[in-house]
Amino acid sequence: MAEKPWLIVTFRRTGGSTLTSLLTAMSNYQTIIDEAFNRQRMFGHITLEFLETRDLSTLDASVTNALMDTPNLKHCIDTVPFEVTSAVVAEANRRGYHIIVLTRRNEAHRLASLFLAQATETWSPRDAAKTYPNIMSGEITPQPIDLKLVKRRIKNDKKKNRLLRSMLDERQIEYQQIWFEDLYADESAIGHTVRDIAQNLNVDRSSKALSFPRGGDATNQRSQDIGPYVENYDAMLTLLNKHFAQKESEQAYVSCTR
């Protein structure tokens, strides 16, 4: 069977960059690094044009052209209008991509990591090693966390996740669900998942040297260590924990009454 290109559909701070690196190493397709449809990236002009015109037919045609050579992609749905995500997923499915949905069970942890990354402008362990000491010494002052934006992000991400699931179900698009917590539990978990993906991609594993990061979660830059140096960090945690604890309680109640 022919090898398939892949599309990772995810949110920021979900370990998508590490998974992209691992899958790129074993794929014969070109990989476009980072999120190609973000406004400042390779296909950002497609997103900008849609934001200006809201023309769905033009959007579909532009996405079709962008995926003509079937590049591997990581796509963060929280950075673009959902219509762009819908067009990308639909076109990838039409072209026979293996679609991976990578999400986190613990949204509070993900959003805390996201807002700390934005406040400190630090997005990777390598950047953290350089920036965090300067923040702790007082040489750099992070931006305060805007609690109004936290509330808005909770609402928007929840909506986009719901829209994604509905679209996949309504169009009967097959996909592989991967949870951040399972993928990065330890080195063996990463290896098992990547080998499973390789099978779904029809990759000849005997001809590929699959290597995996050491030390468990390769995406961990220990953002929580810098939290006390960021204004409104504790208030953000309280807000996130209260919101998601309430949601878990509501879900448990619904389950008990069914």
C-alpha positions as a printed NumPy array, in Angstrom:
array([[  0.   ,   0.   ,   0.   ],
       [  1.161,   3.54 ,  -0.768],
       [  2.472,   5.739,   2.017],
       [  0.115,   8.484,   3.213],
       [  0.866,  12.111,   4.106],
       [ -0.29 ,  13.226,   7.534],
       [ -2.179,  16.131,   9.085],
       [ -1.983,  16.853,  12.816],
       [ -4.974,  18.879,  14.007],
       [ -4.307,  20.291,  17.457],
       [ -4.22 ,  23.261,  19.817],
       [ -1.163,  25.203,  20.88 ],
       [  0.731,  23.758,  23.878],
       [ -0.288,  20.194,  23.131],
       [  3.062,  18.744,  22.087],
       [  2.376,  19.017,  18.369],
       [  5.848,  20.299,  17.486],
       [  7.57 ,  17.271,  19.012],
       [  5.182,  14.865,  17.304],
       [  5.735,  16.71 ,  14.022],
       [  9.498,  16.23 ,  14.342],
       [  9.127,  12.519,  15.02 ],
       [  6.771,  11.923,  12.096],
       [  8.836,  14.077,   9.734],
       [ 11.854,  11.853,  10.312],
       [ 10.048,   8.81 ,   8.92 ],
       [  7.982,  10.369,   6.117],
       [  8.879,  10.586,   2.452],
       [  6.585,  13.582,   2.041],
       [  7.73 ,  17.159,   2.548],
       [  6.748,  18.617,   5.925],
       [  5.846,  22.274,   6.296],
       [  7.203,  23.153,   9.724],
       [  4.967,  25.142,  12.092],
       [  1.385,  26.09 ,  11.325],
       [  1.302,  26.922,   7.603],
       [ -2.081,  28.72 ,   7.668],
       [ -1.198,  31.114,  10.503],
       [ -1.317,  34.691,   9.295],
       [  2.464,  35.183,   9.185],
       [  3.291,  31.754,   7.711],
       [  3.526,  30.149,   4.262],
       [ -0.213,  29.962,   3.566],
       [ -1.152,  32.86 ,   5.822],
       [ -2.321,  34.853,   2.803],
       [ -5.181,  32.361,   2.426],
       [ -6.351,  33.036,   5.979],
       [ -5.965,  36.797,   5.557],
       [ -7.924,  36.752,   2.305],
       [-10.748,  34.817,   3.944],
       [-10.864,  37.21 ,   6.901],
       [-11.284,  40.045,   4.406],
       [-13.76 ,  38.464,   1.993],
       [-15.463,  35.639,   3.926],
       [-15.726,  33.878,   0.566],
       [-15.946,  30.142,   1.224],
       [-15.612,  29.065,  -2.415],
       [-12.376,  31.035,  -2.802],
       [-11.123,  29.608,   0.487],
       [-11.788,  26.045,  -0.661],
       [-10.032,  26.66 ,  -3.981],
       [ -7.018,  28.223,  -2.264],
       [ -6.68 ,  25.352,   0.214],
       [ -6.98 ,  22.833,  -2.618],
       [ -4.118,  24.56 ,  -4.401],
       [ -2.026,  24.761,  -1.194],
       [ -2.285,  20.988,  -0.65 ],
       [ -1.646,  20.12 ,  -4.306],
       [  1.715,  18.511,  -3.486],
       [  0.326,  16.824,  -0.326],
       [  2.76 ,  18.238,   2.247],
       [  2.651,  16.984,   5.821],
       [  1.085,  19.607,   8.081],
       [  0.556,  20.511,  11.715],
       [ -2.493,  22.743,  12.063],
       [ -3.499,  24.574,  15.265],
       [ -7.206,  25.28 ,  15.193],
       [ -7.057,  27.988,  17.879],
       [ -5.032,  30.352,  15.668],
       [ -7.286,  30.639,  12.592],
       [-11.006,  30.987,  11.814],
       [-12.744,  27.634,  12.031],
       [-13.744,  27.868,   8.361],
       [-10.043,  27.594,   7.481],
       [ -9.668,  24.506,   9.66 ],
       [-12.751,  22.959,   8.073],
       [-11.404,  23.555,   4.57 ],
       [ -7.971,  22.141,   5.448],
       [ -9.353,  18.993,   7.083],
       [-11.842,  18.384,   4.267],
       [ -9.198,  18.753,   1.56 ],
       [ -6.709,  16.587,   3.455],
       [ -9.348,  13.898,   3.792],
       [-10.146,  14.109,   0.075],
       [ -6.475,  13.632,  -0.76 ],
       [ -6.112,  10.569,   1.438],
       [ -4.179,  12.066,   4.356],
       [ -3.963,  10.231,   7.64 ],
       [ -5.583,  12.702,  10.034],
       [ -4.46 ,  12.869,  13.663],
       [ -6.369,  14.822,  16.299],
       [ -3.984,  15.644,  19.157],
       [ -5.615,  17.138,  22.245],
       [ -5.18 ,  17.296,  26.013],
       [ -7.524,  15.918,  28.623],
       [ -6.386,  18.58 ,  31.094],
       [ -7.315,  21.864,  29.42 ],
       [ -6.464,  23.866,  32.537],
       [ -2.819,  22.801,  32.275],
       [ -2.706,  23.522,  28.554],
       [ -4.146,  27.009,  28.875],
       [ -1.896,  27.841,  31.828],
       [  1.087,  26.857,  29.689],
       [ -0.232,  28.903,  26.762],
       [ -0.681,  32.111,  28.734],
       [  2.71 ,  31.738,  30.393],
       [  4.322,  31.265,  26.975],
       [  2.6  ,  34.386,  25.687],
       [  3.509,  36.443,  28.761],
       [  7.185,  35.43 ,  28.659],
       [  7.426,  35.094,  24.85 ],
       [  8.997,  31.698,  25.473],
       [  7.729,  28.774,  23.408],
       [ 10.317,  26.004,  23.732],
       [ 12.638,  24.425,  26.318],
       [ 15.601,  25.91 ,  24.455],
       [ 14.126,  29.425,  24.681],
       [ 13.241,  28.869,  28.339],
       [ 16.843,  27.988,  29.19 ],
       [ 17.888,  31.397,  27.88 ],
       [ 14.957,  33.564,  28.992],
       [ 13.844,  32.193,  32.37 ],
       [ 17.08 ,  33.077,  34.239],
       [ 16.755,  36.676,  33.006],
       [ 13.165,  36.834,  34.194],
       [ 14.083,  35.42 ,  37.601],
       [ 16.931,  37.918,  37.963],
       [ 14.648,  40.832,  37.116],
       [ 16.379,  41.727,  33.841],
       [ 13.21 ,  40.884,  31.892],
       [  9.688,  41.683,  33.074],
       [  6.998,  39.451,  31.52 ],
       [  3.724,  40.886,  30.315],
       [  0.877,  40.493,  32.85 ],
       [ -1.75 ,  37.865,  32.062],
       [ -5.026,  39.441,  30.945],
       [ -7.763,  37.552,  32.798],
       [-10.417,  38.744,  30.343],
       [ -8.455,  37.082,  27.564],
       [ -8.246,  33.901,  29.63 ],
       [-12.04 ,  33.756,  29.869],
       [-12.383,  34.465,  26.159],
       [ -9.836,  31.779,  25.26 ],
       [-11.638,  29.171,  27.365],
       [-14.867,  29.92 ,  25.501],
       [-13.334,  30.103,  22.018],
       [-11.258,  26.926,  22.313],
       [-14.186,  24.972,  23.68 ],
       [-16.311,  26.133,  20.751],
       [-13.676,  25.223,  18.155],
       [-13.154,  21.784,  19.662],
       [-16.902,  21.182,  19.549],
       [-17.094,  22.364,  15.923],
       [-14.202,  20.11 ,  14.959],
       [-15.802,  17.017,  16.474],
       [-19.148,  17.815,  14.847],
       [-17.549,  18.31 ,  11.436],
       [-15.597,  15.055,  11.644],
       [-18.731,  13.156,  12.653],
       [-21.069,  14.772,  10.123],
       [-18.665,  14.21 ,   7.217],
       [-17.695,  10.759,   8.489],
       [-14.003,  11.627,   8.353],
       [-11.755,   8.972,   9.846],
       [ -9.073,  10.166,  12.231],
       [ -6.722,   8.905,  14.92 ],
       [ -7.288,  10.427,  18.366],
       [ -4.145,  10.92 ,  20.432],
       [ -4.104,  12.387,  23.925],
       [ -1.145,  14.485,  25.095],
       [ -1.122,  12.772,  28.487],
       [ -0.847,   9.306,  26.898],
       [  1.667,  10.283,  24.232],
       [  4.131,  11.892,  26.634],
       [  3.66 ,   9.597,  29.612],
       [  7.157,   8.19 ,  29.06 ],
       [  9.614,   7.218,  26.326],
       [  7.952,   3.856,  25.731],
       [  4.568,   5.54 ,  25.249],
       [  5.973,   7.86 ,  22.583],
       [  7.607,   4.939,  20.792],
       [  4.443,   2.857,  20.852],
       [  2.299,   5.714,  19.515],
       [  4.694,   6.693,  16.735],
       [  5.001,   3.077,  15.598],
       [  1.202,   2.862,  15.568],
       [  1.026,   6.019,  13.443],
       [  3.704,   4.589,  11.128],
       [  1.475,   1.59 ,  10.515],
       [ -1.472,   3.868,   9.693],
       [  0.752,   5.834,   7.312],
       [  1.834,   2.623,   5.557],
       [  5.46 ,   3.481,   6.332],
       [  7.971,   0.674,   5.866],
       [  9.379,   0.727,   9.385],
       [ 12.202,  -1.623,   8.455],
       [ 13.696,   1.127,   6.302],
       [ 13.151,   3.91 ,   8.829],
       [ 15.266,   4.592,  11.888],
       [ 12.666,   5.622,  14.432],
       [ 14.199,   7.57 ,  17.308],
       [ 12.413,   9.049,  20.287],
       [ 13.24 ,  11.795,  22.793],
       [ 14.68 ,  10.7  ,  26.112],
       [ 13.264,  11.594,  29.466],
       [  9.535,  11.324,  28.863],
       [  7.769,  14.544,  27.908],
       [ 10.126,  16.221,  25.457],
       [  7.867,  19.252,  25.284],
       [  8.203,  20.096,  28.989],
       [  9.894,  23.464,  29.523],
       [  8.727,  23.605,  33.162],
       [  6.592,  26.687,  32.596],
       [  5.239,  26.437,  36.138],
       [  8.678,  27.424,  37.472],
       [  8.336,  30.882,  35.958],
       [  4.715,  31.353,  36.994],
       [  5.384,  33.234,  40.267],
       [  7.28 ,  35.876,  38.288],
       [  4.29 ,  36.661,  36.044],
       [  1.609,  39.096,  37.192],
       [ -1.86 ,  37.518,  37.556],
       [ -0.45 ,  33.976,  37.38 ],
       [ -2.168,  32.833,  40.591],
       [ -5.429,  34.502,  39.597],
       [ -5.271,  32.726,  36.23 ],
       [ -4.769,  29.345,  37.898],
       [ -7.705,  29.992,  40.211],
       [ -9.885,  30.927,  37.24 ],
       [ -8.884,  27.895,  35.187],
       [ -9.175,  25.414,  38.038],
       [-12.565,  26.763,  39.07 ],
       [-13.925,  26.631,  35.525],
       [-12.732,  23.128,  34.669],
       [-13.528,  21.704,  38.101],
       [-17.079,  22.967,  37.605],
       [-17.249,  21.359,  34.15 ],
       [-16.042,  18.01 ,  35.511],
       [-18.655,  18.2  ,  38.253],
       [-21.398,  18.933,  35.717],
       [-20.291,  16.026,  33.514],
       [-20.234,  13.661,  36.475],
       [-23.765,  14.754,  37.427],
       [-25.029,  14.138,  33.88 ],
       [-23.448,  10.668,  33.864],
       [-25.081,   9.77 ,  37.161],
       [-28.527,  10.832,  35.96 ],
       [-28.49 ,   8.88 ,  32.694]])
